[in-house]
């Protein structure tokens, strides 16, 4: 049975009635959630120095009108968290049509005329067919460091986003593509050359923050063509021969001609690699291309997880239930629980099954929901219907 209620869709559009200043739950503070709400995500969650904002969308008007409505709504949530647009560190913009990229840039400049956040922009589908974009954010609490990072010999960015922003021990990197950022020229030589160029750019940004690839804890890979997956992976795994970060890889195009974009988060501190046990409790296997989760301090970065098996192959709700069980084992192995989740991304291959996904999602988490974006993309797994990636804080 397909489950997508008008109330549920209204949740995504309105991001909730913003009534409460915030509710405390363990180490996280939930911002803007109406106690009577049945929605499966919180408008924002504050944990440590960071504010995690759920994806917001609109369904009325042309692209520019929708973009203004989305940013105004996010601005209200930021204000409730005691922050403003000047505190935003990382933005993810999902576009229904990448031809709206320049229109999005124009609106973006209105909210960040100077010192903009980092940004990732990909094409995606939405639960509301009339929506033209969805935007999620991570912001930095007032008083904490917010430093823009750019190598001196890099060309100025013609688009309104920063390449990296540092806050304390954390570095947020923008969506990087296969480009020579010194002169903005495209890299020739195919997907492996583009992958290496992305990591060369990442190394330069990390070095400016006195970090290296060894500090990367989370990676989101956006690939436009599945046929390039194996070659991309071959170069990717060379970057971390011993301890790769958590990772999610989905099939999605960015706004330009590059078939590959990668977004990284790095944290300077002692990392612990979490190996998820099998369902029967036996030790899990270490993957050569990702860590099931990476713990650094009181934060846990989880890889995107799926729930595909013979019983769930054709059932989104069953896949989500299995995915959440897998996430639960991973959290438990790290000494965390569902109550510690602060931010999530749900990738669905069919957004008409958003409701089915939510049934199992709500069953697993129960209450005190993290911030979340849920969008439609392709998945690398041919039978995968849903992939979910989380960040947790104790």
C-alpha positions in Angstrom: 0.0 0.0 0.0 1.4 3.4 -1.0 1.4 5.8 2.0 1.7 9.6 1.3 -0.7 11.6 3.3 -1.5 15.3 2.7 -0.4 16.0 6.3 2.9 14.3 5.7 3.5 16.4 2.5 2.5 19.5 4.4 5.2 18.7 6.9 7.9 18.9 4.3 6.6 22.2 2.9 6.0 24.0 6.1 9.0 22.5 8.1 6.5 22.6 11.0 4.7 25.4 12.9 7.7 27.2 14.4 6.3 27.6 17.9 8.8 26.4 20.4 12.3 27.9 21.1 13.6 24.4 21.7 13.3 21.2 23.6 16.3 19.5 25.3 16.9 15.8 24.7 20.1 14.4 26.1 23.0 16.1 24.5 20.9 17.6 21.7 18.4 20.5 21.6 15.5 20.2 19.3 14.5 23.5 17.7 11.0 24.6 16.5 9.1 21.3 16.9 5.4 21.5 17.8 4.8 18.9 20.6 1.6 17.9 18.8 3.4 17.2 15.5 3.6 13.7 14.1 6.3 14.6 11.5 9.3 12.3 11.2 12.0 15.0 11.5 12.8 18.1 13.6 13.2 21.5 11.9 16.6 21.8 13.5 18.8 20.1 16.1 21.6 21.8 18.1 24.4 19.6 19.3 27.8 20.8 20.3 28.9 23.9 18.3 26.6 23.0 15.3 23.0 23.5 14.3 21.6 20.9 11.8 18.7 22.2 9.8 16.2 19.9 8.0 15.6 20.2 4.3 13.0 22.8 3.4 11.0 23.1 0.2 8.0 25.0 -1.2 5.5 24.2 -3.9 4.1 27.6 -5.0 5.4 30.0 -7.6 8.3 30.0 -10.0 11.8 28.9 -9.0 12.9 32.3 -7.6 9.7 32.6 -5.6 10.1 29.1 -4.2 13.8 29.7 -3.4 12.9 32.9 -1.4 10.2 31.0 0.5 12.7 28.3 1.4 15.4 30.6 2.6 13.0 32.7 4.5 11.7 29.7 6.3 15.3 28.4 7.1 16.1 31.9 8.3 13.2 31.6 10.8 14.6 28.3 12.1 18.1 29.8 12.4 16.7 32.7 14.4 15.0 30.3 16.7 18.4 28.6 17.3 20.0 32.0 18.1 21.8 32.3 14.8 21.6 33.9 11.3 22.7 33.3 7.8 26.1 34.6 8.7 26.6 31.5 10.8 25.9 28.9 8.1 28.8 26.6 7.3 27.5 24.1 4.8 24.5 24.1 2.5 23.1 21.3 0.3 20.9 22.4 -2.5 18.8 19.8 -4.4 17.4 21.0 -7.7 14.6 19.4 -9.7 16.2 20.8 -12.8 19.8 21.9 -12.9 19.0 24.5 -15.5 17.8 26.5 -12.5 21.4 26.7 -11.2 22.1 30.3 -12.1 18.7 31.4 -10.8 19.6 29.7 -7.5 22.9 31.5 -7.5 21.2 34.8 -7.8 19.0 34.1 -4.7 21.9 32.7 -2.8 23.8 35.9 -3.2 21.0 37.9 -1.6 21.4 35.9 1.6 25.2 35.7 1.5 26.6 38.9 -0.2 29.9 38.1 1.4 31.6 35.1 3.1 29.1 32.5 1.9 29.0 28.9 3.2 30.2 25.9 1.4 27.7 24.3 -0.9 26.8 21.0 -2.6 24.3 21.2 -5.5 22.8 18.1 -7.1 19.7 17.1 -9.1 17.0 15.3 -7.2 13.3 14.6 -7.0 11.0 15.6 -4.1 8.0 14.3 -2.3 6.0 17.3 -3.5 5.9 17.2 -7.4 5.5 21.0 -7.7 8.6 21.6 -5.6 11.6 22.9 -7.6 14.3 22.8 -4.9 15.0 21.6 -1.4 17.7 23.1 0.9 19.3 21.8 4.1 22.0 23.4 6.2 24.6 23.0 8.9 25.3 26.2 10.9 27.8 27.2 13.6 26.6 28.4 17.0 27.4 32.1 17.7 30.7 32.5 19.4 32.3 29.5 17.8 34.9 29.9 15.0 33.8 30.3 11.4 36.9 30.7 9.1 36.8 30.6 5.3 39.6 28.5 3.9 41.0 29.0 0.4 44.6 28.5 -0.9 46.2 31.8 -1.9 46.9 30.5 -5.4 43.4 29.3 -6.2 41.3 31.4 -8.5 38.3 33.3 -7.1 35.1 31.3 -7.2 32.6 32.7 -9.7 29.8 31.1 -7.8 28.6 32.3 -4.4 30.0 29.6 -2.1 33.2 29.0 -0.2 35.4 26.0 -0.8 35.9 25.2 2.8 34.9 26.5 6.3 36.7 25.7 9.5 35.1 25.7 12.9 37.4 24.5 15.7 38.4 21.0 14.9 36.0 20.6 12.0 36.4 21.4 8.3 33.4 21.4 6.0 34.5 21.1 2.3 32.3 22.1 -0.6 31.2 19.8 -3.4 34.4 19.3 -5.3 34.6 18.3 -9.0 37.4 17.3 -11.3 38.9 20.8 -11.9 42.2 22.6 -11.5 41.1 25.2 -8.9 44.1 27.3 -9.5 42.8 28.4 -12.9 39.3 26.7 -12.9 40.3 24.6 -15.9 38.6 21.2 -16.4 40.7 18.0 -15.9 41.1 15.8 -18.9 41.7 12.0 -18.9 38.5 10.4 -17.7 36.8 9.5 -14.4 40.0 8.3 -12.7 41.8 11.6 -13.5 38.8 13.6 -12.3 38.7 11.6 -9.1 42.4 12.2 -8.4 41.9 15.9 -9.2 39.1 16.1 -6.6 41.4 14.6 -3.9 44.3 16.8 -4.9 42.0 19.8 -4.3 40.8 18.3 -1.1 44.4 17.8 0.1 45.2 21.5 -0.6 42.1 22.7 1.3 42.9 20.3 4.2 46.5 21.5 4.3 45.3 25.1 4.7 43.5 24.0 7.9 46.5 21.9 9.1 44.7 18.7 8.3 45.1 15.8 5.8 42.9 13.1 4.2 43.6 11.1 7.4 41.2 13.5 9.2 38.3 13.0 6.8 35.4 11.3 8.6 32.5 11.5 6.2 32.2 11.5 2.4 29.2 11.9 0.1 29.9 10.8 -3.5 27.5 11.9 -6.3 28.1 10.0 -9.5 26.2 10.7 -12.7 26.9 7.5 -14.5 27.0 4.0 -12.8 29.3 2.7 -15.6 32.0 4.9 -14.0 31.6 3.5 -10.5 34.3 0.8 -10.6 36.9 3.2 -12.0 36.0 5.9 -9.6 36.2 3.4 -6.7 39.7 2.2 -7.8 41.1 5.7 -7.4 39.0 6.5 -4.4 40.3 3.6 -2.3 43.9 4.6 -3.0 43.3 7.7 -1.0 42.7 5.8 2.2 44.5 2.4 2.1 43.9 1.7 5.8 41.1 3.8 7.3 38.5 5.2 4.9 35.8 7.6 6.1 32.1 6.8 6.3 30.6 7.2 2.8 27.3 7.3 0.9 27.4 7.0 -2.9 24.3 7.9 -5.0 23.6 8.3 -8.7 23.0 12.0 -9.2 24.2 14.8 -11.5 25.5 18.1 -10.5 24.8 21.3 -12.4 27.9 21.2 -14.6 29.4 18.8 -17.1 31.4 16.8 -14.5 30.0 13.3 -13.9 31.4 13.2 -10.3 31.3 15.4 -7.2 32.5 14.6 -3.7 31.6 16.4 -0.4 33.8 15.8 2.6 33.8 16.6 6.3 37.1 16.4 8.3 37.6 16.5 12.1 41.0 16.9 13.7 41.1 14.4 16.6 41.6 10.7 17.3 39.4 8.6 15.1 37.9 5.2 15.9 36.7 2.9 13.1 33.5 1.2 14.0 32.9 -2.2 12.5 29.3 -3.2 12.6 28.5 -6.8 13.8 26.4 -9.1 11.7 22.7 -9.7 12.6 23.6 -12.9 14.4 26.2 -11.0 16.6 29.2 -12.4 14.9 32.0 -9.9 13.9 31.4 -7.9 10.8 33.7 -7.5 7.9 35.9 -4.5 7.3 35.2 -2.8 3.9 38.2 -1.6 1.8 36.3 1.5 0.6 34.4 2.8 3.6 34.0 2.6 7.4 30.6 1.6 8.7 31.0 4.5 11.0 33.8 6.8 12.3 33.8 8.1 15.9 35.8 11.2 16.8 35.2 12.7 20.2 31.5 12.7 21.0 30.5 12.6 17.3 29.7 9.6 15.2 29.6 9.7 11.4 27.7 6.8 9.8 27.9 5.5 6.2 24.9 5.4 4.0 23.2 2.1 4.7 20.8 -0.2 2.8 18.6 -3.1 3.7 18.5 -5.2 0.5 18.0 -9.0 0.9 15.8 -11.7 -0.7 12.9 -10.8 1.6 13.1 -7.0 1.1 14.1 -6.7 -2.5 10.7 -5.4 -3.8 9.4 -3.6 -0.7 10.5 -0.1 0.3 9.1 -0.3 3.8 10.8 -3.6 4.5 14.1 -2.3 3.1 13.8 0.7 5.4 13.1 -1.5 8.4 16.2 -3.6 7.6 18.2 -0.5 7.0 17.2 1.0 10.4 18.1 -2.3 12.1 21.5 -2.2 10.5 21.9 1.4 11.6 20.9 0.3 15.1 23.6 -2.3 15.3 26.2 0.2 14.1 25.1 2.8 16.7 25.2 0.1 19.4 28.7 -1.0 18.4 29.9 2.6 18.9 28.1 3.1 22.2 25.4 5.3 20.7 21.6 4.9 20.2 18.9 6.3 18.0 18.3 9.1 20.6 21.8 10.5 19.7 20.9 11.0 16.0 21.1 14.7 15.0 21.1 14.8 11.2 20.1 12.4 8.4 19.8 12.1 4.7 17.4 9.7 3.1 17.9 8.8 -0.6 14.9 7.2 -2.2 14.7 5.8 -5.8 10.9 6.5 -5.9 9.6 9.5 -4.0 6.0 8.2 -4.2 7.2 5.6 -1.6 8.2 8.4 0.9 5.3 7.3 3.2 6.3 3.6 3.2 9.8 4.6 4.1 8.6 6.8 7.0 6.5 4.0 8.6 9.7 2.0 9.3 11.8 5.1 10.0 9.4 6.3 12.7 9.2 2.8 14.2 12.9 2.8 14.7 13.5 6.3 16.1 10.2 6.8 17.9 10.7 10.4 19.2 13.2 13.3 19.3 13.7 13.0 15.6 16.9 14.3 14.0 17.0 16.9 11.3 16.6 15.3 7.9 16.5 15.8 4.2 14.7 13.1 2.0 15.2 13.3 -1.7 14.9 11.1 -4.8 18.1 9.9 -6.4 19.5 6.7 -8.0 21.3 4.2 -5.9 24.4 2.1 -6.7 22.7 -1.0 -5.6 20.5 -2.2 -8.5 17.8 -3.5 -6.0 18.2 -0.7 -3.5 15.2 1.4 -2.9 16.4 3.5 0.1 19.7 4.5 1.5 20.1 6.4 4.8 23.1 8.3 6.2 23.3 9.8 9.7 25.4 11.9 12.1 25.1 11.3 15.8 26.3 13.2 18.8 26.4 12.1 22.5 
